[in-house]
Amino acid sequence: MKQMQKTSTLKSQPSEWFIIVEQKQEGPFKIGDLKRDPRFTPDTLVWRKGFTEWTPARFVPELQDLFKDGNTSPKDGDTSPNVQDPDRTNLSPGQAILILQQDPYPFLLWLLLFLLIVLYTLYQIYEP
């Protein structure tokens, strides 16, 4: 009988979450505190009692409701569009996708340099 009471009190207590912000552990937080914290994003690493490792918040079912209202602002300096990738739903906790975007500027410079060299060579060959 005492064990049943102990189990029910554990379930009725609100979860206390710990997060990592700027490589520092902070917490404990309640879910309401996390929702109000502007530093808390889907990529924030979270942990609570019972977890074996730190996990991005987007992979924790209890925290996914916090991101449904669109309150997630991009991190400072992140101007990439929010791309919805259907393969992201197949990720297990602890996995993440790294999307790299390369600036086309260096490629265009090399292309221009190549064209100038080709044109100069052709000019030297067919010079009257």
N, CA, C and O atoms as a GROMACS GRO file, in nm:
protein
  512
    1MET      N    1   0.082  -0.120   0.000
    1MET     CA    2   0.000   0.000   0.000
    1MET      C    3   0.086   0.126   0.000
    1MET      O    4   0.056   0.223  -0.070
    2LYS      N    5   0.194   0.124   0.078
    2LYS     CA    6   0.280   0.241   0.083
    2LYS      C    7   0.350   0.264  -0.051
    2LYS      O    8   0.374   0.378  -0.090
    3GLN      N    9   0.383   0.156  -0.122
    3GLN     CA   10   0.448   0.173  -0.252
    3GLN      C   11   0.355   0.239  -0.353
    3GLN      O   12   0.400   0.320  -0.434
    4MET      N   13   0.227   0.207  -0.350
    4MET     CA   14   0.133   0.270  -0.442
    4MET      C   15   0.127   0.420  -0.416
    4MET      O   16   0.124   0.498  -0.512
    5GLN      N   17   0.127   0.463  -0.291
    5GLN     CA   18   0.123   0.605  -0.260
    5GLN      C   19   0.251   0.672  -0.309
    5GLN      O   20   0.246   0.783  -0.363
    6LYS      N   21   0.362   0.608  -0.291
    6LYS     CA   22   0.490   0.663  -0.335
    6LYS      C   23   0.491   0.682  -0.486
    6LYS      O   24   0.536   0.786  -0.535
    7THR      N   25   0.443   0.585  -0.561
    7THR     CA   26   0.439   0.594  -0.706
    7THR      C   27   0.346   0.706  -0.750
    7THR      O   28   0.380   0.781  -0.841
    8SER      N   29   0.230   0.717  -0.689
    8SER     CA   30   0.136   0.820  -0.732
    8SER      C   31   0.188   0.960  -0.700
    8SER      O   32   0.162   1.053  -0.776
    9THR      N   33   0.262   0.976  -0.590
    9THR     CA   34   0.318   1.108  -0.562
    9THR      C   35   0.428   1.144  -0.662
    9THR      O   36   0.441   1.261  -0.699
   10LEU      N   37   0.505   1.047  -0.708
   10LEU     CA   38   0.606   1.075  -0.809
   10LEU      C   39   0.543   1.121  -0.938
   10LEU      O   40   0.594   1.212  -1.003
   11LYS      N   41   0.432   1.059  -0.977
   11LYS     CA   42   0.366   1.096  -1.102
   11LYS      C   43   0.299   1.232  -1.092
   11LYS      O   44   0.289   1.303  -1.191
   12SER      N   45   0.252   1.269  -0.973
   12SER     CA   46   0.180   1.395  -0.959
   12SER      C   47   0.274   1.514  -0.946
   12SER      O   48   0.232   1.628  -0.966
   13GLN      N   49   0.402   1.491  -0.912
   13GLN     CA   50   0.498   1.600  -0.902
   13GLN      C   51   0.535   1.649  -1.041
   13GLN      O   52   0.556   1.569  -1.132
   14PRO      N   53   0.543   1.783  -1.058
   14PRO     CA   54   0.583   1.834  -1.190
   14PRO      C   55   0.729   1.800  -1.218
   14PRO      O   56   0.812   1.795  -1.128
   15SER      N   57   0.757   1.777  -1.344
   15SER     CA   58   0.894   1.743  -1.384
   15SER      C   59   0.982   1.865  -1.370
   15SER      O   60   0.941   1.978  -1.398
   16GLU      N   61   1.103   1.842  -1.326
   16GLU     CA   62   1.202   1.947  -1.321
   16GLU      C   63   1.304   1.922  -1.431
   16GLU      O   64   1.366   1.816  -1.437
   17TRP      N   65   1.320   2.019  -1.516
   17TRP     CA   66   1.405   2.006  -1.634
   17TRP      C   67   1.533   2.088  -1.615
   17TRP      O   68   1.531   2.196  -1.556
   18PHE      N   69   1.640   2.035  -1.666
   18PHE     CA   70   1.767   2.105  -1.669
   18PHE      C   71   1.801   2.127  -1.816
   18PHE      O   72   1.774   2.042  -1.900
   19ILE      N   73   1.861   2.242  -1.846
   19ILE     CA   74   1.897   2.273  -1.984
   19ILE      C   75   2.043   2.315  -1.990
   19ILE      O   76   2.104   2.352  -1.889
   20ILE      N   77   2.099   2.309  -2.110
   20ILE     CA   78   2.234   2.359  -2.132
   20ILE      C   79   2.222   2.481  -2.223
   20ILE      O   80   2.173   2.472  -2.335
   21VAL      N   81   2.268   2.595  -2.171
   21VAL     CA   82   2.266   2.720  -2.246
   21VAL      C   83   2.407   2.776  -2.244
   21VAL      O   84   2.466   2.795  -2.138
   22GLU      N   85   2.462   2.802  -2.362
   22GLU     CA   86   2.598   2.853  -2.376
   22GLU      C   87   2.697   2.766  -2.299
   22GLU      O   88   2.784   2.815  -2.228
   23GLN      N   89   2.682   2.636  -2.315
   23GLN     CA   90   2.769   2.534  -2.257
   23GLN      C   91   2.768   2.534  -2.104
   23GLN      O   92   2.863   2.488  -2.042
   24LYS      N   93   2.660   2.586  -2.043
   24LYS     CA   94   2.645   2.584  -1.898
   24LYS      C   95   2.512   2.521  -1.864
   24LYS      O   96   2.410   2.549  -1.926
   25GLN      N   97   2.514   2.435  -1.763
   25GLN     CA   98   2.392   2.369  -1.718
   25GLN      C   99   2.314   2.466  -1.630
   25GLN      O  100   2.369   2.529  -1.540
   26GLU      N  101   2.184   2.476  -1.656
   26GLU     CA  102   2.097   2.561  -1.576
   26GLU      C  103   1.973   2.482  -1.538
   26GLU      O  104   1.933   2.389  -1.608
   27GLY      N  105   1.914   2.519  -1.427
   27GLY     CA  106   1.792   2.454  -1.384
   27GLY      C  107   1.793   2.431  -1.235
   27GLY      O  108   1.890   2.466  -1.168
   28PRO      N  109   1.691   2.374  -1.183
   28PRO     CA  110   1.577   2.311  -1.252
   28PRO      C  111   1.472   2.413  -1.298
   28PRO      O  112   1.456   2.519  -1.238
   29PHE      N  113   1.403   2.377  -1.404
   29PHE     CA  114   1.295   2.456  -1.460
   29PHE      C  115   1.169   2.372  -1.465
   29PHE      O  116   1.174   2.250  -1.480
   30LYS      N  117   1.056   2.438  -1.454
   30LYS     CA  118   0.928   2.373  -1.481
   30LYS      C  119   0.895   2.400  -1.628
   30LYS      O  120   0.955   2.488  -1.689
   31ILE      N  121   0.802   2.327  -1.683
   31ILE     CA  122   0.769   2.342  -1.826
   31ILE      C  123   0.725   2.484  -1.858
   31ILE      O  124   0.762   2.538  -1.962
   32GLY      N  125   0.648   2.546  -1.770
   32GLY     CA  126   0.604   2.685  -1.792
   32GLY      C  127   0.721   2.781  -1.798
   32GLY      O  128   0.720   2.876  -1.877
   33ASP      N  129   0.823   2.757  -1.714
   33ASP     CA  130   0.942   2.841  -1.717
   33ASP      C  131   1.016   2.827  -1.850
   33ASP      O  132   1.065   2.925  -1.905
   34LEU      N  133   1.023   2.704  -1.901
   34LEU     CA  134   1.091   2.681  -2.028
   34LEU      C  135   1.020   2.753  -2.142
   34LEU      O  136   1.083   2.810  -2.230
   35LYS      N  137   0.887   2.750  -2.138
   35LYS     CA  138   0.810   2.814  -2.245
   35LYS      C  139   0.834   2.964  -2.249
   35LYS      O  140   0.835   3.025  -2.356
   36ARG      N  141   0.852   3.026  -2.133
   36ARG     CA  142   0.874   3.170  -2.126
   36ARG      C  143   1.019   3.210  -2.152
   36ARG      O  144   1.046   3.327  -2.179
   37ASP      N  145   1.110   3.117  -2.144
   37ASP     CA  146   1.253   3.149  -2.159
   37ASP      C  147   1.287   3.162  -2.308
   37ASP      O  148   1.275   3.064  -2.382
   38PRO      N  149   1.330   3.280  -2.353
   38PRO     CA  150   1.360   3.299  -2.496
   38PRO      C  151   1.482   3.220  -2.542
   38PRO      O  152   1.501   3.201  -2.662
   39ARG      N  153   1.565   3.175  -2.449
   39ARG     CA  154   1.684   3.097  -2.488
   39ARG      C  155   1.649   2.952  -2.518
   39ARG      O  156   1.730   2.880  -2.576
   40PHE      N  157   1.529   2.910  -2.480
   40PHE     CA  158   1.488   2.771  -2.498
   40PHE      C  159   1.435   2.751  -2.639
   40PHE      O  160   1.333   2.810  -2.677
   41THR      N  161   1.505   2.668  -2.718
   41THR     CA  162   1.467   2.641  -2.856
   41THR      C  163   1.454   2.489  -2.874
   41THR      O  164   1.489   2.414  -2.783
   42PRO      N  165   1.406   2.444  -2.989
   42PRO     CA  166   1.398   2.299  -3.013
   42PRO      C  167   1.534   2.231  -3.008
   42PRO      O  168   1.541   2.110  -2.987
   43ASP      N  169   1.642   2.305  -3.028
   43ASP     CA  170   1.776   2.246  -3.028
   43ASP      C  171   1.844   2.252  -2.891
   43ASP      O  172   1.955   2.201  -2.875
   44THR      N  173   1.778   2.311  -2.792
   44THR     CA  174   1.835   2.318  -2.658
   44THR      C  175   1.844   2.178  -2.599
   44THR      O  176   1.748   2.101  -2.606
   45LEU      N  177   1.959   2.144  -2.543
   45LEU     CA  178   1.975   2.014  -2.479
   45LEU      C  179   1.906   2.015  -2.344
   45LEU      O  180   1.925   2.107  -2.264
   46VAL      N  181   1.823   1.912  -2.319
   46VAL     CA  182   1.748   1.903  -2.194
   46VAL      C  183   1.776   1.769  -2.125
   46VAL      O  184   1.818   1.672  -2.188
   47TRP      N  185   1.753   1.769  -1.994
   47TRP     CA  186   1.770   1.647  -1.916
   47TRP      C  187   1.679   1.658  -1.795
   47TRP      O  188   1.654   1.767  -1.743
   48ARG      N  189   1.629   1.543  -1.750
   48ARG     CA  190   1.556   1.536  -1.625
   48ARG      C  191   1.580   1.398  -1.565
   48ARG      O  192   1.635   1.309  -1.630
   49LYS      N  193   1.539   1.383  -1.443
   49LYS     CA  194   1.559   1.257  -1.374
   49LYS      C  195   1.493   1.145  -1.456
   49LYS      O  196   1.378   1.156  -1.497
   50GLY      N  197   1.568   1.038  -1.477
   50GLY     CA  198   1.519   0.927  -1.557
   50GLY      C  199   1.579   0.922  -1.696
   50GLY      O  200   1.575   0.818  -1.762
   51PHE      N  201   1.637   1.034  -1.742
   51PHE     CA  202   1.703   1.037  -1.873
   51PHE      C  203   1.843   0.980  -1.859
   51PHE      O  204   1.908   0.997  -1.756
   52THR      N  205   1.890   0.912  -1.964
   52THR     CA  206   2.026   0.859  -1.963
   52THR      C  207   2.126   0.957  -2.021
   52THR      O  208   2.245   0.949  -1.991
   53GLU      N  209   2.079   1.052  -2.106
   53GLU     CA  210   2.170   1.147  -2.169
   53GLU      C  211   2.095   1.275  -2.202
   53GLU      O  212   1.972   1.278  -2.201
   54TRP      N  213   2.170   1.379  -2.230
   54TRP     CA  214   2.113   1.506  -2.272
   54TRP      C  215   2.055   1.490  -2.412
   54TRP      O  216   2.118   1.428  -2.498
   55THR      N  217   1.937   1.544  -2.434
   55THR     CA  218   1.865   1.525  -2.560
   55THR      C  219   1.813   1.660  -2.609
   55THR      O  220   1.769   1.741  -2.527
   56PRO      N  221   1.817   1.687  -2.741
   56PRO     CA  222   1.754   1.809  -2.792
   56PRO      C  223   1.605   1.809  -2.759
   56PRO      O  224   1.538   1.706  -2.769
   57ALA      N  225   1.554   1.924  -2.720
   57ALA     CA  226   1.415   1.935  -2.675
   57ALA      C  227   1.315   1.888  -2.781
   57ALA      O  228   1.208   1.839  -2.747
   58ARG      N  229   1.349   1.901  -2.908
   58ARG     CA  230   1.256   1.862  -3.014
   58ARG      C  231   1.225   1.712  -3.014
   58ARG      O  232   1.124   1.670  -3.070
   59PHE      N  233   1.311   1.632  -2.950
   59PHE     CA  234   1.290   1.487  -2.948
   59PHE      C  235   1.227   1.438  -2.819
   59PHE      O  236   1.213   1.317  -2.800
   60VAL      N  237   1.188   1.528  -2.732
   60VAL     CA  238   1.125   1.490  -2.605
   60VAL      C  239   0.974   1.512  -2.620
   60VAL      O  240   0.930   1.626  -2.634
   61PRO      N  241   0.894   1.403  -2.618
   61PRO     CA  242   0.750   1.417  -2.641
   61PRO      C  243   0.681   1.517  -2.548
   61PRO      O  244   0.591   1.588  -2.592
   62GLU      N  245   0.721   1.523  -2.423
   62GLU     CA  246   0.655   1.614  -2.328
   62GLU      C  247   0.682   1.761  -2.360
   62GLU      O  248   0.605   1.848  -2.318
   63LEU      N  249   0.788   1.789  -2.434
   63LEU     CA  250   0.823   1.928  -2.464
   63LEU      C  251   0.782   1.972  -2.604
   63LEU      O  252   0.792   2.090  -2.636
   64GLN      N  253   0.738   1.880  -2.686
   64GLN     CA  254   0.704   1.915  -2.825
   64GLN      C  255   0.588   2.013  -2.834
   64GLN      O  256   0.580   2.091  -2.929
   65ASP      N  257   0.498   2.010  -2.736
   65ASP     CA  258   0.386   2.105  -2.738
   65ASP      C  259   0.432   2.249  -2.723
   65ASP      O  260   0.363   2.341  -2.766
   66LEU      N  261   0.547   2.270  -2.662
   66LEU     CA  262   0.599   2.405  -2.643
   66LEU      C  263   0.636   2.472  -2.775
   66LEU      O  264   0.642   2.595  -2.782
   67PHE      N  265   0.659   2.392  -2.878
   67PHE     CA  266   0.705   2.448  -3.006
   67PHE      C  267   0.596   2.452  -3.112
   67PHE      O  268   0.620   2.496  -3.224
   68LYS      N  269   0.477   2.407  -3.079
   68LYS     CA  270   0.370   2.402  -3.179
   68LYS      C  271   0.311   2.539  -3.211
   68LYS      O  272   0.256   2.557  -3.319
   69ASP      N  273   0.321   2.636  -3.119
   69ASP     CA  274   0.260   2.766  -3.144
   69ASP      C  275   0.347   2.859  -3.226
   69ASP      O  276   0.307   2.973  -3.253
   70GLY      N  277   0.464   2.813  -3.267
   70GLY     CA  278   0.551   2.893  -3.352
   70GLY      C  279   0.633   2.996  -3.277
   70GLY      O  280   0.683   3.090  -3.338
   71ASN      N  281   0.647   2.982  -3.148
   71ASN     CA  282   0.724   3.075  -3.067
   71ASN      C  283   0.873   3.057  -3.079
   71ASN      O  284   0.949   3.130  -3.015
   72THR      N  285   0.918   2.964  -3.158
   72THR     CA  286   1.060   2.935  -3.164
   72THR      C  287   1.128   3.035  -3.255
   72THR      O  288   1.104   3.038  -3.376
   73SER      N  289   1.211   3.117  -3.196
   73SER     CA  290   1.285   3.214  -3.275
   73SER      C  291   1.420   3.155  -3.311
   73SER      O  292   1.477   3.079  -3.233
   74PRO      N  293   1.472   3.189  -3.429
   74PRO     CA  294   1.602   3.134  -3.467
   74PRO      C  295   1.711   3.187  -3.376
   74PRO      O  296   1.698   3.294  -3.316
   75LYS      N  297   1.819   3.111  -3.366
   75LYS     CA  298   1.932   3.154  -3.286
   75LYS      C  299   1.996   3.276  -3.350
   75LYS      O  300   1.979   3.301  -3.469
   76ASP      N  301   2.070   3.352  -3.270
   76ASP     CA  302   2.137   3.473  -3.320
   76ASP      C  303   2.224   3.440  -3.440
   76ASP      O  304   2.304   3.347  -3.436
   77GLY      N  305   2.207   3.517  -3.545
   77GLY     CA  306   2.289   3.498  -3.663
   77GLY      C  307   2.237   3.392  -3.758
   77GLY      O  308   2.292   3.375  -3.867
   78ASP      N  309   2.132   3.321  -3.722
   78ASP     CA  310   2.080   3.216  -3.808
   78ASP      C  311   1.974   3.276  -3.898
   78ASP      O  312   1.864   3.308  -3.852
   79THR      N  313   2.005   3.292  -4.026
   79THR     CA  314   1.910   3.350  -4.119
   79THR      C  315   1.858   3.248  -4.218
   79THR      O  316   1.788   3.282  -4.313
   80SER      N  317   1.893   3.122  -4.197
   80SER     CA  318   1.848   3.019  -4.290
   80SER      C  319   1.699   2.996  -4.273
   80SER      O  320   1.648   3.005  -4.162
   81PRO      N  321   1.627   2.966  -4.381
   81PRO     CA  322   1.484   2.943  -4.371
   81PRO      C  323   1.454   2.816  -4.294
   81PRO      O  324   1.536   2.724  -4.288
   82ASN      N  325   1.336   2.813  -4.234
   82ASN     CA  326   1.294   2.696  -4.160
   82ASN      C  327   1.246   2.591  -4.260
   82ASN      O  328   1.135   2.602  -4.313
   83VAL      N  329   1.326   2.492  -4.286
   83VAL     CA  330   1.297   2.389  -4.384
   83VAL      C  331   1.236   2.269  -4.313
   83VAL      O  332   1.295   2.215  -4.219
   84GLN      N  333   1.120   2.227  -4.357
   84GLN     CA  334   1.056   2.109  -4.301
   84GLN      C  335   1.100   1.988  -4.381
   84GLN      O  336   1.066   1.975  -4.499
   85ASP      N  337   1.174   1.900  -4.319
   85ASP     CA  338   1.226   1.782  -4.385
   85ASP      C  339   1.151   1.660  -4.332
   85ASP      O  340   1.156   1.634  -4.212
   86PRO      N  341   1.082   1.584  -4.417
   86PRO     CA  342   1.007   1.469  -4.368
   86PRO      C  343   1.094   1.363  -4.304
   86PRO      O  344   1.045   1.285  -4.222
   87ASP      N  345   1.224   1.357  -4.338
   87ASP     CA  346   1.312   1.257  -4.278
   87ASP      C  347   1.344   1.288  -4.133
   87ASP      O  348   1.392   1.200  -4.061
   88ARG      N  349   1.320   1.410  -4.088
   88ARG     CA  350   1.351   1.446  -3.950
   88ARG      C  351   1.263   1.371  -3.851
   88ARG      O  352   1.302   1.350  -3.737
   89THR      N  353   1.144   1.332  -3.894
   89THR     CA  354   1.055   1.261  -3.802
   89THR      C  355   1.104   1.120  -3.774
   89THR      O  356   1.059   1.058  -3.678
   90ASN      N  357   1.195   1.068  -3.855
   90ASN     CA  358   1.246   0.933  -3.837
   90ASN      C  359   1.368   0.928  -3.746
   90ASN      O  360   1.424   0.820  -3.725
   91LEU      N  361   1.410   1.042  -3.693
   91LEU     CA  362   1.528   1.045  -3.608
   91LEU      C  363   1.493   0.997  -3.468
   91LEU      O  364   1.385   1.024  -3.415
   92SER      N  365   1.587   0.926  -3.410
   92SER     CA  366   1.568   0.886  -3.271
   92SER      C  367   1.633   0.990  -3.181
   92SER      O  368   1.715   1.068  -3.229
   93PRO      N  369   1.598   0.992  -3.052
   93PRO     CA  370   1.659   1.090  -2.962
   93PRO      C  371   1.811   1.078  -2.964
   93PRO      O  372   1.866   0.968  -2.967
   94GLY      N  373   1.876   1.191  -2.962
   94GLY     CA  374   2.022   1.192  -2.966
   94GLY      C  375   2.077   1.210  -3.106
   94GLY      O  376   2.196   1.233  -3.123
   95GLN      N  377   1.991   1.199  -3.207
   95GLN     CA  378   2.035   1.220  -3.344
   95GLN      C  379   1.991   1.358  -3.389
   95GLN      O  380   1.890   1.411  -3.342
   96ALA      N  381   2.067   1.416  -3.477
   96ALA     CA  382   2.034   1.547  -3.530
   96ALA      C  383   2.079   1.556  -3.675
   96ALA      O  384   2.160   1.475  -3.721
   97ILE      N  385   2.026   1.654  -3.746
   97ILE     CA  386   2.062   1.676  -3.885
   97ILE      C  387   2.141   1.805  -3.892
   97ILE      O  388   2.099   1.907  -3.836
   98LEU      N  389   2.252   1.802  -3.960
   98LEU     CA  390   2.333   1.920  -3.981
   98LEU      C  391   2.315   1.963  -4.126
   98LEU      O  392   2.345   1.888  -4.218
   99ILE      N  393   2.267   2.084  -4.144
   99ILE     CA  394   2.244   2.137  -4.279
   99ILE      C  395   2.348   2.245  -4.303
   99ILE      O  396   2.353   2.345  -4.231
  100LEU      N  397   2.431   2.225  -4.405
  100LEU     CA  398   2.533   2.322  -4.440
  100LEU      C  399   2.494   2.393  -4.568
  100LEU      O  400   2.457   2.330  -4.667
  101GLN      N  401   2.502   2.524  -4.565
  101GLN     CA  402   2.476   2.601  -4.685
  101GLN      C  403   2.602   2.676  -4.721
  101GLN      O  404   2.658   2.748  -4.639
  102GLN      N  405   2.647   2.658  -4.844
  102GLN     CA  406   2.770   2.723  -4.888
  102GLN      C  407   2.734   2.849  -4.965
  102GLN      O  408   2.642   2.851  -5.047
  103ASP      N  409   2.808   2.953  -4.937
  103ASP     CA  410   2.790   3.078  -5.006
  103ASP      C  411   2.836   3.063  -5.152
  103ASP      O  412   2.946   3.015  -5.175
  104PRO      N  413   2.754   3.103  -5.250
  104PRO     CA  414   2.793   3.085  -5.391
  104PRO      C  415   2.900   3.186  -5.436
  104PRO      O  416   2.955   3.171  -5.545
  105TYR      N  417   2.928   3.286  -5.357
  105TYR     CA  418   3.022   3.390  -5.396
  105TYR      C  419   3.159   3.336  -5.438
  105TYR      O  420   3.206   3.372  -5.546
  106PRO      N  421   3.227   3.251  -5.358
  106PRO     CA  422   3.358   3.200  -5.403
  106PRO      C  423   3.350   3.122  -5.533
  106PRO      O  424   3.440   3.131  -5.617
  107PHE      N  425   3.243   3.045  -5.551
  107PHE     CA  426   3.226   2.969  -5.676
  107PHE      C  427   3.218   3.063  -5.795
  107PHE      O  428   3.279   3.036  -5.899
  108LEU      N  429   3.145   3.171  -5.782
  108LEU     CA  430   3.132   3.266  -5.892
  108LEU      C  431   3.265   3.334  -5.923
  108LEU      O  432   3.295   3.362  -6.039
  109LEU      N  433   3.342   3.361  -5.821
  109LEU     CA  434   3.474   3.421  -5.845
  109LEU      C  435   3.565   3.326  -5.923
  109LEU      O  436   3.633   3.367  -6.017
  110TRP      N  437   3.566   3.200  -5.885
  110TRP     CA  438   3.648   3.102  -5.956
  110TRP      C  439   3.600   3.084  -6.100
  110TRP      O  440   3.681   3.068  -6.192
  111LEU      N  441   3.471   3.085  -6.119
  111LEU     CA  442   3.415   3.073  -6.254
  111LEU      C  443   3.456   3.193  -6.340
  111LEU      O  444   3.494   3.177  -6.456
  112LEU      N  445   3.449   3.311  -6.283
  112LEU     CA  446   3.490   3.431  -6.355
  112LEU      C  447   3.640   3.426  -6.389
  112LEU      O  448   3.679   3.460  -6.500
  113LEU      N  449   3.721   3.385  -6.295
  113LEU     CA  450   3.865   3.372  -6.318
  113LEU      C  451   3.894   3.271  -6.429
  113LEU      O  452   3.977   3.296  -6.516
  114PHE      N  453   3.825   3.158  -6.426
  114PHE     CA  454   3.842   3.055  -6.529
  114PHE      C  455   3.805   3.111  -6.667
  114PHE      O  456   3.878   3.090  -6.764
  115LEU      N  457   3.693   3.181  -6.676
  115LEU     CA  458   3.652   3.238  -6.805
  115LEU      C  459   3.752   3.342  -6.855
  115LEU      O  460   3.780   3.348  -6.975
  116LEU      N  461   3.807   3.422  -6.766
  116LEU     CA  462   3.907   3.520  -6.808
  116LEU      C  463   4.033   3.453  -6.861
  116LEU      O  464   4.090   3.498  -6.961
  117ILE      N  465   4.075   3.346  -6.797
  117ILE     CA  466   4.193   3.273  -6.844
  117ILE      C  467   4.167   3.210  -6.980
  117ILE      O  468   4.252   3.217  -7.068
  118VAL      N  469   4.051   3.151  -6.998
  118VAL     CA  470   4.016   3.090  -7.127
  118VAL      C  471   4.011   3.197  -7.236
  118VAL      O  472   4.065   3.178  -7.345
  119LEU      N  473   3.946   3.310  -7.206
  119LEU     CA  474   3.938   3.416  -7.306
  119LEU      C  475   4.075   3.474  -7.339
  119LEU      O  476   4.103   3.503  -7.455
  120TYR      N  477   4.159   3.492  -7.239
  120TYR     CA  478   4.294   3.543  -7.263
  120TYR      C  479   4.375   3.445  -7.349
  120TYR      O  480   4.448   3.486  -7.439
  121THR      N  481   4.360   3.316  -7.319
  121THR     CA  482   4.431   3.215  -7.398
  121THR      C  483   4.384   3.216  -7.542
  121THR      O  484   4.465   3.212  -7.635
  122LEU      N  485   4.254   3.222  -7.562
  122LEU     CA  486   4.199   3.228  -7.698
  122LEU      C  487   4.245   3.356  -7.769
  122LEU      O  488   4.275   3.353  -7.888
  123TYR      N  489   4.251   3.464  -7.698
  123TYR     CA  490   4.297   3.589  -7.757
  123TYR      C  491   4.443   3.577  -7.801
  123TYR      O  492   4.479   3.626  -7.908
  124GLN      N  493   4.526   3.514  -7.719
  124GLN     CA  494   4.667   3.497  -7.753
  124GLN      C  495   4.685   3.406  -7.874
  124GLN      O  496   4.775   3.427  -7.956
  125ILE      N  497   4.601   3.305  -7.886
  125ILE     CA  498   4.612   3.210  -7.997
  125ILE      C  499   4.570   3.276  -8.128
  125ILE      O  500   4.637   3.262  -8.230
  126TYR      N  501   4.460   3.346  -8.125
  126TYR     CA  502   4.404   3.403  -8.249
  126TYR      C  503   4.439   3.549  -8.269
  126TYR      O  504   4.369   3.618  -8.343
  127GLU      N  505   4.541   3.597  -8.207
  127GLU     CA  506   4.579   3.736  -8.220
  127GLU      C  507   4.637   3.759  -8.362
  127GLU      O  508   4.724   3.683  -8.405
  128PRO      N  509   4.590   3.862  -8.432
  128PRO     CA  510   4.638   3.886  -8.570
  128PRO      C  511   4.777   3.941  -8.576
  128PRO      O  512   4.830   3.966  -8.684
   0.00000   0.00000   0.00000
